[in-house]
Amino acid sequence: MGFFFTVVGIVLILLGVLDVFFTVLHYDGFGFLSSRLYNKLFNLVRFLTRPLPRKYRALGLSMAAPLMVPATVTVWILLIAVGYAFVYYESIDTKTFYFSSPGLKPSFLEALYLSGTAISTVGFGDITPQSTFYQLVAVSEALLGFGVLTLAITYVIGVYGVLQQLGVMAAGVHHQAQDTDNPWSILAPHFQAGEPVALDAHLMELHRGLVELYEGVRRYPVVYYYHSRRAYRSVPYTFRMIGGAAGALRWGLPAFHPATRTPWLPTLITGLLENIAFVERRFLSRRLEDAPDPISFEAFEKALLGEDEPPDWYSQHFFEMQSWTRELAHIEEAPDVKDSYGRYLEWLPYTHRVRAFFEASAKDLGYKLDELAQTPGERLF
């Protein structure tokens, strides 16, 4: 039976140490325990706060992610401490361990007590290993405990560094949006008298922000669950605004327009789609639906010429986007039907994916869509 307790203890210690390694030290940061703990804890907080008024629910959700890191560190410490307790328990007797207090008797609780004092490096001395082997075991536990706490501090610093990057990018997008319910309005300051101005630099900064966010969330998954007092600092809002603006610039203007030929535009779109695919695979509770079938060329032509109403929301949205961007670029001639339909076919799966991701991520994170559209800058609590 003693050998069994030792094996159980070693397994628990390895679970804790390996999860620390994959969460904190591994480049991809995919802790098999921590990532599940993040998701379960956030779902629990989301469930418990559901009946509360919106103000208090937002406050509760904002506290979930900050609690995840200390909860994860606690799990790591408990796994290692309980694991070592099982190792001590195999041989905890008066021959192998010295009990300075007459009230102490060999038991699992005393083994757990010894493990707790060793991992915290307190070492009261009332239970002391007398054999060289268990002295080395106690020293190794103390070193592990010190290492876990040190790595936890490093992890927290990294998390808040990524949150700062997200905040900077989100604030920049929010400040440029002349209409928070219209992602296209981000483009307005970059067209003067119909001519594109500093678009390359703007798109390059957006792409850089997306890359930093992707690398940060991949390295520190807990960042995805953080809530701020203002909804514009969230991942759904940022992706919706950048995605809508990039789609309007790429497919809202004729193919010959110089604004569509900036080399950073396809790079930004590729980066956005890769970010969405990563978050969908890693965090979303359900997979995004496929895009609807496009309308026929005949129906598209009639709607574009004003002979009939647009058949669905997507076609109507495309016509509104095309009209808005053409007015922004001061294009007065009527749009070519074939060119417009070709751009619509490319635009449809892209914008559907951006929209589906926005709605799914907002729902998973507990946001209301109007908070991310009409009032993203107002305080939620």
Wavefront OBJ file of the C-alpha trace (Angstrom):
o trace
v 0.000 0.000 0.000
v 2.922 2.323 0.754
v 4.214 1.975 -2.797
v 0.745 2.905 -4.084
v 0.766 6.167 -2.090
v 4.199 7.000 -3.471
v 3.041 6.467 -7.056
v -0.061 8.615 -6.459
v 2.117 11.327 -4.955
v 4.572 11.317 -7.855
v 1.703 11.523 -10.375
v 0.183 14.536 -8.590
v 3.558 16.273 -8.396
v 4.181 15.684 -12.099
v 0.713 17.005 -12.983
v 1.399 20.220 -11.116
v 4.938 20.684 -12.425
v 4.038 19.878 -16.037
v 1.091 22.277 -16.028
v 3.338 25.017 -14.665
v 5.847 24.241 -17.412
v 3.309 24.275 -20.265
v 1.459 27.329 -18.916
v 4.350 29.567 -17.933
v 7.525 28.328 -19.602
v 6.376 26.740 -22.855
v 6.344 29.079 -25.851
v 2.774 28.174 -26.830
v 1.389 28.392 -23.284
v -1.100 25.507 -23.517
v -1.395 24.281 -19.940
v -3.715 21.279 -19.929
v -5.090 22.093 -16.453
v -4.910 25.890 -16.421
v -6.739 26.371 -19.735
v -9.609 24.162 -18.574
v -9.688 25.914 -15.230
v -9.941 29.317 -16.938
v -12.915 28.186 -19.006
v -14.739 26.432 -16.161
v -14.263 29.316 -13.747
v -15.500 31.898 -16.251
v -18.534 29.771 -17.121
v -19.307 29.436 -13.417
v -19.108 33.206 -12.853
v -21.199 33.831 -15.969
v -23.847 31.404 -14.688
v -23.901 32.841 -11.163
v -24.173 36.452 -12.373
v -26.858 35.809 -14.992
v -29.817 36.751 -12.730
v -28.141 39.963 -11.505
v -28.879 43.457 -12.852
v -26.616 44.389 -15.740
v -24.398 46.673 -13.659
v -23.620 44.015 -11.073
v -23.311 41.263 -13.657
v -20.674 43.296 -15.506
v -18.838 43.809 -12.208
v -18.947 40.071 -11.479
v -17.692 39.140 -14.942
v -14.852 41.652 -14.633
v -13.660 39.846 -11.502
v -13.573 36.375 -13.100
v -10.301 36.675 -15.018
v -8.328 38.360 -12.189
v -9.364 35.445 -9.960
v -8.220 32.856 -12.496
v -4.499 33.418 -11.994
v -4.442 33.040 -8.172
v -6.873 30.117 -8.494
v -4.523 28.423 -10.950
v -1.489 29.039 -8.745
v -3.439 27.591 -5.803
v -4.212 24.453 -7.815
v -0.533 24.077 -8.720
v 0.532 24.456 -5.078
v -2.139 22.026 -3.868
v -1.206 19.378 -6.419
v 2.462 19.541 -5.457
v 1.786 19.759 -1.724
v -0.692 16.864 -1.673
v 1.615 14.842 -3.905
v 4.520 15.292 -1.513
v 2.209 14.490 1.405
v 1.506 11.079 -0.158
v 5.250 10.517 -0.555
v 5.855 11.389 3.113
v 2.884 9.292 4.238
v 4.522 6.080 3.015
v 7.147 6.236 5.765
v 5.817 8.722 8.297
v 6.671 7.147 11.646
v 8.736 8.018 14.661
v 11.804 6.303 13.232
v 11.954 8.228 9.974
v 10.555 11.552 11.200
v 11.147 13.422 14.447
v 7.989 14.734 16.164
v 9.000 17.462 18.627
v 5.497 17.936 20.042
v 4.000 15.051 22.081
v 0.559 15.730 20.625
v 1.651 14.927 17.070
v 1.131 11.393 15.795
v 1.964 9.848 12.414
v -1.001 10.324 10.055
v -1.818 11.651 6.607
v -2.858 15.003 8.088
v 0.571 15.353 9.672
v 2.191 14.390 6.366
v 0.102 17.098 4.695
v 1.140 19.542 7.411
v 4.808 18.695 6.840
v 4.343 19.160 3.100
v 2.680 22.538 3.635
v 5.492 23.833 5.820
v 8.091 22.565 3.351
v 6.519 24.029 0.191
v 5.964 27.387 1.895
v 9.542 27.275 3.291
v 8.144 28.075 6.755
v 9.654 24.988 8.405
v 8.434 25.153 12.012
v 10.561 22.112 12.884
v 7.911 20.238 14.865
v 8.021 17.475 12.231
v 11.503 16.885 10.849
v 12.739 14.159 8.493
v 15.676 12.242 9.971
v 16.710 10.195 6.949
v 18.849 11.700 4.213
v 16.353 10.657 1.538
v 13.398 12.499 3.071
v 15.545 15.493 3.896
v 16.354 15.760 0.190
v 12.668 15.289 -0.640
v 11.739 18.167 1.681
v 14.407 20.400 0.138
v 13.171 19.603 -3.377
v 9.613 20.524 -2.344
v 10.781 23.846 -0.917
v 12.620 24.641 -4.133
v 9.571 23.719 -6.219
v 7.310 25.903 -4.089
v 9.654 28.873 -4.419
v 9.956 28.285 -8.169
v 6.184 28.097 -8.717
v 5.567 31.350 -6.848
v 8.352 33.106 -8.762
v 7.029 31.894 -12.100
v 3.510 32.947 -11.107
v 4.715 36.522 -10.599
v 6.389 36.444 -14.019
v 3.166 35.133 -15.538
v 1.088 37.935 -14.015
v 3.489 40.563 -15.380
v 3.200 39.006 -18.856
v -0.608 38.928 -18.686
v -0.927 42.595 -17.848
v 1.596 43.484 -20.526
v -0.671 41.882 -23.135
v -3.724 43.608 -21.624
v -1.957 46.929 -22.018
v -1.290 46.181 -25.697
v -4.948 45.275 -26.230
v -6.028 48.453 -24.465
v -3.802 50.629 -26.639
v -5.053 49.057 -29.870
v -8.707 49.118 -28.791
v -8.489 52.748 -27.681
v -6.925 53.747 -30.987
v -9.721 52.049 -32.939
v -12.407 53.516 -30.683
v -11.049 57.049 -30.915
v -10.900 56.932 -34.712
v -14.457 55.641 -35.071
v -16.734 58.570 -35.826
v -19.682 56.212 -35.332
v -19.152 53.328 -32.893
v -21.948 51.373 -34.605
v -20.273 51.730 -38.002
v -16.810 50.179 -38.458
v -16.452 51.922 -41.818
v -16.205 55.273 -40.025
v -12.634 54.371 -39.018
v -11.657 55.037 -42.634
v -13.124 58.547 -42.797
v -10.071 60.423 -41.399
v -7.879 58.700 -44.000
v -9.719 60.107 -47.031
v -9.340 63.801 -47.759
v -11.144 65.194 -50.776
v -11.608 61.613 -51.920
v -7.906 60.767 -51.821
v -6.437 58.151 -49.441
v -4.061 59.639 -46.874
v -1.606 57.663 -44.688
v -3.539 54.429 -45.237
v -0.423 52.267 -45.400
v 0.803 53.416 -42.003
v -2.648 53.034 -40.470
v -3.172 49.515 -41.778
v 0.345 48.538 -40.758
v -0.332 49.670 -37.166
v -3.607 47.748 -37.083
v -1.866 44.623 -38.343
v 0.914 45.008 -35.811
v -1.661 45.331 -33.049
v -3.426 42.170 -34.232
v -0.175 40.229 -34.337
v 0.725 41.344 -30.814
v -2.749 40.414 -29.600
v -2.578 37.004 -31.265
v 0.811 36.241 -29.775
v -0.307 37.529 -26.379
v -3.551 35.536 -26.191
v -1.793 32.438 -27.506
v 0.869 32.808 -24.828
v -1.502 33.936 -22.050
v -4.992 32.505 -22.743
v -6.434 34.108 -19.605
v -6.271 37.493 -21.392
v -9.263 36.502 -23.534
v -11.548 36.449 -20.472
v -10.648 39.872 -19.055
v -13.483 42.400 -18.824
v -13.012 46.126 -18.550
v -15.396 48.808 -17.350
v -15.688 49.893 -20.973
v -16.736 47.414 -23.633
v -14.544 48.893 -26.373
v -11.520 47.294 -24.676
v -12.914 43.823 -25.453
v -11.793 41.389 -28.133
v -15.254 41.267 -29.856
v -15.426 45.043 -30.293
v -11.876 45.346 -31.591
v -12.280 42.541 -34.119
v -15.643 43.849 -35.309
v -14.340 47.359 -35.957
v -11.113 46.291 -37.642
v -12.879 43.589 -39.661
v -15.613 45.899 -40.881
v -13.183 48.640 -41.868
v -10.848 46.239 -43.701
v -13.763 44.641 -45.555
v -15.148 48.004 -46.654
v -11.777 49.148 -47.919
v -11.062 45.891 -49.742
v -14.461 45.204 -51.336
v -16.420 48.463 -51.053
v -14.376 50.264 -53.705
v -13.794 49.312 -57.351
v -10.847 47.008 -57.970
v -8.937 49.733 -59.806
v -9.027 52.202 -56.903
v -5.550 52.871 -55.394
v -6.845 52.517 -51.824
v -7.535 48.815 -52.422
v -3.981 48.177 -53.627
v -2.079 48.982 -50.469
v 0.036 45.910 -49.614
v -0.979 46.048 -45.941
v -4.674 45.509 -46.689
v -4.512 41.797 -47.645
v -1.988 41.294 -44.834
v -4.413 42.815 -42.329
v -7.301 40.672 -43.587
v -5.199 37.509 -43.421
v -4.087 38.347 -39.894
v -7.657 39.037 -38.805
v -8.962 35.745 -40.203
v -6.138 33.788 -38.597
v -6.908 35.440 -35.255
v -10.573 34.531 -35.596
v -9.702 30.925 -36.474
v -7.425 30.671 -33.439
v -9.972 32.090 -30.999
v -12.734 29.940 -32.488
v -10.645 26.801 -32.093
v -9.303 27.650 -28.635
v -12.122 29.459 -26.837
v -15.547 29.551 -28.484
v -18.160 27.158 -27.156
v -19.398 26.342 -30.669
v -18.042 26.478 -34.188
v -19.049 29.360 -36.443
v -21.638 28.623 -39.082
v -20.827 28.615 -42.782
v -21.709 31.653 -44.858
v -25.123 31.693 -46.584
v -25.375 31.162 -50.326
v -24.944 34.346 -52.358
v -27.898 35.754 -54.246
v -28.030 35.277 -57.988
v -26.498 37.736 -60.415
v -29.969 38.631 -61.720
v -31.307 39.431 -58.235
v -28.128 41.370 -57.451
v -28.420 43.420 -60.655
v -32.058 44.318 -60.031
v -31.315 45.393 -56.472
v -28.278 47.435 -57.528
v -30.261 49.233 -60.239
v -33.107 49.925 -57.830
v -35.584 47.724 -59.658
v -36.122 45.464 -56.647
v -35.374 45.303 -52.902
v -32.226 43.463 -51.756
v -33.217 39.832 -51.040
v -31.376 39.525 -47.690
v -29.458 41.422 -45.026
v -26.044 40.704 -46.536
v -26.847 42.056 -49.981
v -28.443 45.147 -48.473
v -25.411 45.638 -46.241
v -23.079 45.306 -49.219
v -24.977 47.979 -51.170
v -24.870 50.318 -48.182
v -21.146 49.706 -47.755
v -20.439 50.255 -51.436
v -22.430 53.476 -51.484
v -20.697 54.753 -48.342
v -17.153 54.016 -49.532
v -17.793 55.416 -53.026
v -19.046 58.631 -51.480
v -15.972 58.694 -49.227
v -13.703 58.308 -52.284
v -15.736 60.807 -54.334
v -16.558 58.277 -57.060
v -19.500 59.671 -59.020
v -19.978 57.239 -61.906
v -22.401 54.388 -61.465
v -20.894 51.108 -60.202
v -20.239 48.369 -62.736
v -22.631 45.488 -62.077
v -20.187 42.665 -62.890
v -17.377 44.230 -60.866
v -19.713 44.825 -57.919
v -21.067 41.279 -58.041
v -17.551 39.816 -58.131
v -16.585 41.846 -55.074
v -19.825 40.819 -53.352
v -18.996 37.122 -53.857
v -15.587 37.593 -52.230
v -16.913 39.841 -49.484
v -19.825 37.624 -48.363
v -17.907 34.736 -46.669
v -15.478 37.193 -45.105
v -18.058 39.507 -43.578
v -20.220 36.609 -42.453
v -17.286 35.134 -40.566
v -16.439 38.454 -38.923
v -20.067 39.024 -37.953
v -20.564 35.454 -36.687
v -17.375 35.692 -34.635
v -18.429 39.020 -33.149
v -21.810 37.678 -32.056
v -20.486 34.318 -30.784
v -17.561 35.788 -28.812
v -19.756 38.532 -27.348
v -22.264 35.929 -26.189
v -19.574 33.677 -24.721
v -17.996 36.567 -22.827
v -21.302 37.855 -21.489
v -21.549 41.113 -23.448
v -24.727 42.532 -24.917
v -24.478 43.462 -28.584
v -25.734 47.006 -28.009
v -22.926 47.549 -25.466
v -20.428 46.788 -28.205
v -22.195 48.902 -30.817
v -24.040 51.972 -29.584
v -22.376 52.519 -26.195
v -18.948 50.815 -26.089
v -17.340 53.789 -24.350
v -19.784 54.027 -21.449
v -18.903 52.534 -18.094
v -20.594 49.192 -17.482
v -20.212 49.475 -13.721
l 1 2 3 4 5 6 7 8 9 10 11 12 13 14 15 16 17 18 19 20 21 22 23 24 25 26 27 28 29 30 31 32 33 34 35 36 37 38 39 40 41 42 43 44 45 46 47 48 49 50 51 52 53 54 55 56 57 58 59 60 61 62 63 64 65 66 67 68 69 70 71 72 73 74 75 76 77 78 79 80 81 82 83 84 85 86 87 88 89 90 91 92 93 94 95 96 97 98 99 100 101 102 103 104 105 106 107 108 109 110 111 112 113 114 115 116 117 118 119 120 121 122 123 124 125 126 127 128 129 130 131 132 133 134 135 136 137 138 139 140 141 142 143 144 145 146 147 148 149 150 151 152 153 154 155 156 157 158 159 160 161 162 163 164 165 166 167 168 169 170 171 172 173 174 175 176 177 178 179 180 181 182 183 184 185 186 187 188 189 190 191 192 193 194 195 196 197 198 199 200 201 202 203 204 205 206 207 208 209 210 211 212 213 214 215 216 217 218 219 220 221 222 223 224 225 226 227 228 229 230 231 232 233 234 235 236 237 238 239 240 241 242 243 244 245 246 247 248 249 250 251 252 253 254 255 256 257 258 259 260 261 262 263 264 265 266 267 268 269 270 271 272 273 274 275 276 277 278 279 280 281 282 283 284 285 286 287 288 289 290 291 292 293 294 295 296 297 298 299 300 301 302 303 304 305 306 307 308 309 310 311 312 313 314 315 316 317 318 319 320 321 322 323 324 325 326 327 328 329 330 331 332 333 334 335 336 337 338 339 340 341 342 343 344 345 346 347 348 349 350 351 352 353 354 355 356 357 358 359 360 361 362 363 364 365 366 367 368 369 370 371 372 373 374 375 376 377 378 379 380 381
